[in-house]
């Protein structure tokens, strides 16, 4: 994945005419931390895993990025995702840099008390490099509001009451209204704006969604509320389709009870991998990275892809989609709703003043519409696709911020 993120960065750097030295400076993380985590399971046996935190760039503000608890988490994963966060926060226009991290564990095999111990040990190991004005973690794959609450509590033991150290917390523990659905809502806004450019609206399209976790389920519900017809949904355990449109509220209820869309009676089952090539107008990959590859890109039938997941399209697949004229709203734009409302939560924590939900959703819409328009304008200015334009915009904003912070004798531009 690190090579993929560098590939897209280098395409943007080519457009901006950046030299090799400047490219190396921009993609190299400021700090990479790797810590050993040793604690006990409920039976008194030792748990041993490794935690990571990559802090990529803080030219535009404190480091910001999620924590992923997954067996595949490693230094390269953390670094690649931290790079993407740097460009994403710049595109959204929120005052953060980019970071990412996590632990190479599988929460599905752990009890809640075991996960609590592992999480707290991790935070104890990295507490010196995080903080409300240093680095603010957030949820990612296999982490949630409850885990964020543990992080706040563990950090506050040493530094005093510190709700701003982490975002995505429970609402009752100084989290923000609207945070849970923020990424999915941002995906809905991104899809709406892209469809406007095609002279369409959400009520005109059929939708296939890969992944029905936090992002996919909220995106499905919100798009459905706008009149979109969700005709196929897949997760890691099953898939369900209904060409007349799935009953999304019922599917959400079913999934909450059973942990999967598999077995839902409101549609027919199918092979989940086929969702990428489903005959739908709009495709939303909202699971893990690498979903659209050179093996299936030629068979994608959607004319618009809006990326809810991080890194769902490989570089080779991206080129195939471009050659076929399929429009992709890239992850660093489409799923920026999460970090945007994380910013709102952080601002509320700093101010110690809670915003109402309508303010949060209204401000999020403004940010997403403005970000999409800025990326589209760069695409038109440079005659490039939306993904390249998004990276150009992100790199441009980060580069200009870095130059504004310190004098440099050599003239460098990011035009």
C-alpha positions in Angstrom: 0.0 0.0 0.0 2.9 2.4 0.6 3.9 2.1 -3.0 0.4 2.8 -4.1 0.2 6.0 -2.0 3.6 7.1 -3.4 2.4 6.4 -7.0 -0.5 8.8 -6.7 1.7 11.4 -4.9 4.2 11.2 -7.7 1.6 11.7 -10.4 0.6 14.9 -8.6 4.2 15.9 -8.1 4.7 15.5 -11.9 1.9 17.9 -12.5 3.4 20.4 -10.0 6.9 20.0 -11.5 8.5 19.1 -8.2 12.1 17.9 -8.1 13.2 14.6 -6.5 14.6 16.3 -3.4 11.3 18.1 -2.6 9.3 14.9 -3.3 11.5 13.0 -0.8 11.0 15.7 1.8 7.3 15.7 1.4 6.7 11.9 1.5 9.1 11.1 4.4 7.4 11.0 7.8 8.6 13.2 10.6 8.5 10.3 13.1 7.7 6.6 13.1 7.2 4.9 16.5 7.1 1.2 17.1 6.4 -0.1 20.6 6.1 -3.5 22.2 2.9 -4.3 24.0 2.9 -7.0 26.6 0.0 -7.7 28.9 -2.2 -10.5 30.2 -5.3 -12.2 28.8 -8.2 -13.2 31.1 -6.6 -16.5 31.9 -3.3 -14.9 33.0 -1.4 -15.8 29.9 0.8 -13.3 28.1 -0.5 -11.2 25.2 2.3 -10.0 23.0 1.8 -7.6 20.0 3.3 -4.5 18.4 1.9 -1.0 18.2 2.7 1.6 15.6 2.3 5.4 15.1 3.5 7.2 12.1 3.4 11.0 12.2 3.9 12.2 8.7 3.5 15.9 8.5 2.4 18.7 10.8 2.9 21.8 8.6 -0.8 22.6 8.8 -1.5 21.6 12.4 -1.3 18.8 14.9 -1.0 15.2 13.5 -4.4 13.6 13.0 -5.3 10.1 12.0 -7.0 6.9 13.1 -5.9 3.8 15.0 -6.4 0.4 13.2 -6.4 -2.8 15.2 -5.8 -5.5 12.6 -3.4 -8.4 12.2 -2.0 -6.8 9.0 -1.1 -3.6 10.7 2.6 -2.8 10.3 4.9 0.1 9.7 4.3 0.3 6.0 0.5 0.3 6.5 0.8 3.1 9.1 3.1 5.2 6.9 1.0 4.8 3.8 -2.2 5.8 5.6 -0.5 8.7 7.4 0.6 10.1 4.0 -3.0 9.9 2.8 -4.2 11.7 6.0 -1.8 14.6 5.3 -3.3 15.2 1.9 -6.9 14.5 3.1 -6.8 17.1 5.9 -5.4 19.6 3.5 -8.1 19.0 1.0 -10.8 19.3 3.6 -9.2 22.5 4.8 -9.1 21.5 8.5 -6.1 22.6 10.6 -4.4 19.2 11.0 -1.5 17.3 9.6 -1.4 13.5 8.9 -0.8 10.5 11.1 -1.9 6.9 11.4 -1.2 3.9 13.5 -2.6 0.9 15.3 -1.8 -2.5 16.7 -1.2 -5.9 15.0 -3.9 -7.7 16.9 -7.3 -9.2 16.1 -10.0 -7.7 18.4 -12.5 -10.4 17.3 -10.4 -13.0 19.2 -10.2 -10.9 22.4 -12.5 -10.2 25.2 -13.4 -6.6 26.1 -11.2 -6.6 29.1 -8.2 -8.0 27.1 -8.7 -5.3 24.4 -8.9 -2.7 27.1 -5.6 -3.8 28.6 -3.9 -3.9 25.2 -5.2 -0.4 24.3 -4.2 1.1 27.6 -0.7 -0.4 27.4 -0.3 1.0 23.9 -1.3 4.5 25.0 1.0 4.3 28.0 3.9 3.6 25.5 3.1 6.5 23.2 1.6 9.1 25.6 4.6 11.4 25.2 4.0 11.9 21.5 0.2 12.4 21.5 -1.9 15.2 22.9 -4.5 17.8 22.0 -2.0 20.0 20.3 0.4 17.3 19.2 -1.3 14.3 17.7 -5.0 13.4 18.0 -5.9 9.8 17.2 -9.4 8.6 16.1 -11.2 5.4 15.3 -10.3 3.3 12.2 -10.8 -0.4 11.4 -11.8 -2.5 14.4 -11.7 0.5 16.8 -14.8 2.5 17.9 -16.1 5.1 20.4 -15.6 2.8 23.3 -11.9 2.3 22.6 -11.5 6.1 22.1 -13.0 6.6 25.6 -10.4 4.2 27.1 -7.7 6.2 25.3 -8.9 9.5 26.7 -9.1 8.0 30.2 -5.6 6.5 30.1 -4.0 9.7 28.8 -5.9 11.8 31.3 -4.5 9.8 34.2 -1.1 11.4 33.5 -2.0 14.7 32.0 -5.3 15.7 33.6 -8.7 16.1 32.0 -7.9 15.9 28.3 -11.0 15.2 26.1 -9.2 16.8 23.1 -6.5 14.1 23.0 -8.7 11.8 20.9 -11.8 12.1 18.7 -14.6 9.7 17.9 -15.4 9.3 21.7 -18.8 8.4 23.0 -21.2 11.3 23.0 -21.6 11.0 26.8 -17.8 11.3 27.1 -17.4 14.6 25.2 -17.7 13.1 21.8 -19.6 14.9 19.1 -23.1 14.4 17.8 -23.0 13.3 14.2 -19.5 11.7 14.4 -20.7 8.1 14.0 -22.3 8.7 10.6 -19.8 11.5 9.5 -17.8 9.5 7.0 -20.9 7.9 5.4 -22.5 11.3 5.3 -19.5 12.8 3.6 -19.6 10.0 1.0 -23.2 10.8 0.3 -22.3 14.5 -0.2 -19.4 13.6 -2.5 -21.6 11.3 -4.6 -24.3 14.0 -4.8 -21.8 16.7 -6.0 -20.2 14.3 -8.6 -23.6 13.4 -9.9 -24.5 17.1 -10.3 -21.6 17.4 -12.6 -23.1 14.6 -14.7 -26.5 16.3 -14.7 -28.0 13.7 -12.3 -29.1 13.4 -8.7 -29.0 10.6 -6.1 -32.6 9.7 -6.9 -31.6 8.9 -10.5 -29.1 6.1 -9.7 -28.8 2.5 -8.5 -26.0 1.8 -6.0 -23.8 -1.1 -5.1 -21.8 -1.0 -1.9 -18.9 -3.2 -0.8 -18.7 -3.1 3.0 -21.6 -2.6 5.4 -19.8 -1.4 8.5 -19.8 2.1 9.9 -19.1 3.8 6.5 -21.1 1.6 4.2 -24.2 1.3 6.3 -24.5 5.1 7.0 -23.8 5.9 3.3 -26.5 3.4 2.3 -29.0 4.8 4.7 -28.4 8.5 3.8 -28.3 7.9 0.0 -31.5 5.9 0.4 -33.1 8.8 2.2 -32.2 11.0 -0.8 -34.0 8.7 -3.2 -31.0 6.5 -4.3 -31.8 2.8 -4.8 -29.4 0.5 -3.1 -29.5 -2.7 -5.1 -26.5 -4.7 -3.8 -24.5 -4.9 -0.6 -21.7 -7.1 0.4 -19.6 -7.6 3.5 -16.8 -10.1 4.4 -19.3 -12.8 5.3 -22.0 -12.5 2.6 -23.9 -10.4 0.2 -27.5 -9.6 -0.7 -29.2 -8.0 -3.7 -32.6 -6.7 -4.8 -32.9 -5.0 -8.1 -36.1 -3.2 -6.8 -34.0 -1.8 -4.0 -33.0 -3.2 -0.6 -34.9 -2.1 2.6 -31.8 -0.4 4.1 -33.3 0.3 7.6 -34.3 -3.3 7.9 -30.9 -4.4 6.6 -29.2 -2.2 9.2 -31.3 -3.8 12.0 -30.5 -7.3 10.7 -26.8 -6.6 10.5 -26.7 -5.2 14.0 -28.3 -8.4 15.3 -26.3 -10.9 13.2 -23.0 -9.2 12.5 -23.4 -9.6 8.7 -25.8 -9.0 5.8 -25.7 -12.7 5.1 -29.1 -14.3 5.6 -31.1 -11.1 5.1 -34.6 -12.1 3.8 -35.2 -8.9 1.9 -33.1 -10.0 -1.2 -31.2 -12.8 -2.8 -27.7 -14.0 -1.8 -24.8 -13.7 -4.2 -21.0 -14.0 -4.3 -19.7 -11.0 -2.4 -16.7 -10.4 -4.6 -19.1 -9.8 -7.5 -20.3 -6.5 -5.9 -17.4 -4.6 -7.5 -18.7 -5.5 -11.0 -22.4 -5.3 -10.2 -24.7 -3.6 -12.8 -25.2 -0.4 -10.9 -24.7 3.3 -11.7 -22.8 4.1 -8.6 -20.2 1.8 -6.8 -19.1 2.6 -3.3 -16.1 0.5 -2.1 -16.3 0.9 1.7 -14.3 -2.0 3.1 -10.5 -2.5 3.2 -7.9 -1.4 0.6 -7.2 -3.2 -2.7 -10.8 -4.0 -3.6 -10.6 -2.8 -7.2 -7.6 -4.4 -9.0 -6.4 -5.0 -12.5 -8.2 -8.3 -12.3 -11.7 -6.8 -12.0 -11.4 -3.2 -13.1 -12.2 -4.0 -16.7 -15.5 -5.5 -15.6 -16.7 -2.6 -13.4 -20.1 -1.6 -14.8 -20.7 1.5 -12.6 -20.0 4.9 -14.3 -19.2 6.6 -11.0 -17.1 5.3 -8.1 -17.0 7.1 -4.8 -14.4 5.6 -2.5 -15.5 5.2 1.1 -12.6 3.0 2.1 -8.9 4.0 2.2 -7.0 2.9 -0.8 -9.6 0.6 -2.4 -8.3 1.1 -5.9 -4.8 -0.1 -7.0 -2.8 2.1 -9.3 -3.1 -0.3 -12.3 -6.8 -0.6 -11.7 -7.1 3.2 -11.6 -5.5 3.5 -15.0 -7.9 1.0 -16.4 -10.9 2.9 -15.0 -9.5 6.1 -16.4 -9.1 4.5 -19.9 -12.7 3.4 -19.7 -14.0 6.8 -18.8 -15.2 5.8 -15.3 -15.2 8.8 -12.9 -13.7 8.1 -9.5 -14.1 10.4 -6.5 -11.0 9.4 -4.5 -10.8 8.4 -0.9 -8.8 11.4 0.2 -11.8 13.5 -0.8 -14.8 11.2 -0.6 -14.2 9.9 3.0 -13.0 13.2 4.5 -16.3 13.6 6.4 -14.9 11.6 9.3 -11.8 13.8 9.9 -14.0 16.9 9.3 -16.4 16.0 12.1 -13.4 14.9 14.2 -12.2 18.5 13.8 -15.6 19.7 15.0 -15.4 17.4 18.0 -11.8 18.6 18.8 -13.0 22.2 18.5 -15.9 21.5 20.9 -13.5 19.9 23.4 -11.1 22.8 23.2 -14.0 25.3 23.6 -15.8 23.1 26.1 -19.0 24.0 24.3 -21.2 21.5 22.6 -22.6 22.1 19.1 -26.1 21.0 18.0 -26.5 18.3 15.4 -27.9 20.6 12.7 -24.9 22.8 13.0 -22.6 19.8 12.6 -24.3 18.4 9.6 -24.6 21.9 8.0 -20.9 22.7 8.5 -20.0 19.2 7.2 -22.0 19.8 4.1 -20.2 23.2 3.5 -16.8 21.6 3.9 -17.5 18.6 1.6 -19.1 20.8 -1.1 -16.2 23.3 -0.9 -13.6 20.5 -1.0 -15.2 18.8 -4.0 -15.4 22.1 -5.9 -11.8 22.9 -5.2 -10.7 19.5 -6.5 -12.9 19.8 -9.6 -11.4 23.2 -10.2 -7.9 21.8 -10.1 -8.9 19.0 -12.4 -10.2 21.5 -14.9 -7.2 23.8 -14.4 -4.6 21.0 -14.9 -6.7 18.8 -17.3 -6.3 15.8 -15.0 -8.7 13.3 -13.3 -10.2 13.9 -9.9 -7.7 11.7 -8.0 -4.7 13.4 -9.4 -6.4 16.8 -8.8 -7.0 15.9 -5.2 -3.4 15.0 -4.6 -2.3 18.1 -6.4 -4.5 20.2 -4.2 -3.4 18.5 -1.0 0.3 18.6 -1.8 0.0 22.3 -2.9 -1.6 23.3 0.4 0.8 21.4 2.5 3.8 22.7 0.6 2.7 26.3 0.8 2.1 26.0 4.5 5.5 24.5 5.0 7.1 27.4 3.1 5.2 30.0 5.0 6.5 28.6 8.3 10.2 29.2 7.6 12.4 31.1 5.2 14.0 29.1 2.4 16.7 30.6 0.2 15.8 28.6 -2.9 12.6 29.6 -4.6 10.1 26.7 -4.5 6.6 27.0 -5.9 3.6 24.6 -5.7 1.7 25.9 -8.8 
